[in-house]
Amino acid sequence: MSLVFRSIPDTYRYSSTAREAELLTGILGKPLSGNSEPVEAYESELARYFGAKHAVAVSSGSAAVMAGAAALDLRPGDEVVLTPTCPLCTVYPLQSMGLVPVFADTQPTNFSIDLDDLARVVGPKTRAIIDIPMWGYPVPVKALRAAADAYGLPLLLDLAHGHGVTVDGKPLWTYGDVATFSTHDSKILSTGEGGFVLTDRADCAERARGFTRFGNLDGVHLGINLKLSGLQAELGRHRLSMFDASLEKRLANARRVLDGIAHPVVSELSVVPGGKPNYFTLLLQLPSTETSERFISHLAQWGIPSDIAKYGCRPLYEFPLLRSFARDCSNAKRLLGTITTIPIHPSLSEDDLDHIVRVINVFGTGSSR
Ligand SMILES: *Cc1c(COP(=O)(O)O)cnc(C)c1O
């Protein structure tokens, strides 16, 4: 079969623009600060939708990570353990607060911290464990929660990709003391820029809220302004109301692609038992780094983008700014080296999805442009 190049967009574009324009126009002229009514309404709706006691809307996913660290009362010099497979966007906010990243390897087949390696790096200065489940795939979080409890350490989940992921029927976020989310335009729920923090702990919610509001200007608690604006919150409210439908569409798209894949060396990254991905992207795994690199360039040739190539994903300690934190994390390196992301979002047409399947299935058969 002959293939024709087709440019597959990597980002979901909302099509409900008329309704959104109407909603935004409707609140112009009203108060729109981070303490305005649309933000309060958005926070209640986030809390209700995700089943959290507290939701704090913030200006970005990066702000959410900072608010999450503040929620756990982390202080400059405190060490936080995390995996080097996360993006720079998780680590820079932590470093900007004076926290010291300590890298622990991932598990061989998922993005959660390897518990044996965790045992090697937890020390007297460790104040938190941070897990970053990537691209909407669940992780074996129950064992990690138990380990965190055994060490007496809080667990922060950076779920910038993880809205709607479940483990054993429960939202993934509920396994953390605090969970942070991004609603950047490239993420699964978008307010352009934005993020939020979820927690069931009242003390954590209070500290997160205070930190993002200049420490409530009491002159005692440090904080900066990391609030979300009313316009973004209004957009978020509408898009949250459509989130269930978009998750279903993503799942159906993923099924269609997975059912079509007939290539002997291409398979989905294994999904942890009891876990349900949100299909922020589909993750495919290849048997070796060399095959994976060839696969990614084959996909690119036919118009299918990969986050791995786009962001140059590699263990973070390989970047100059983080080299001094290097530790050998061979699972992490292999994991990032053998996977690729496949766009699966609701704006893709059936023709787009069928194109993706065809391109995957001809990999290595000599079909090239
Ligand atoms: C995108 C992302 C962030 C940062 O979110 P922004 O909204 O871009 O600030 C943090 N952590 C992870 C895992 C991300 O993917």
The ligand as a Gaussian input file, in Angstrom:
#p B3LYP/6-31G(d) Opt

LIG

0 1
 C        4.206000      20.687000      31.661000
 C        4.726000      20.139000      32.917000
 C        5.014000      20.950000      34.028000
 C        4.928000      22.446000      33.966000
 O        3.663000      22.884000      33.624000
 P        3.485000      24.370000      33.024000
 O        2.009000      24.570000      33.042000
 O        4.061000      24.348000      31.653000
 O        4.222000      25.289000      33.931000
 C        5.426000      20.359000      35.207000
 N        5.568000      19.030000      35.290000
 C        5.325000      18.211000      34.253000
 C        5.453000      16.731000      34.430000
 C        4.920000      18.743000      33.038000
 O        4.696000      17.930000      32.001000

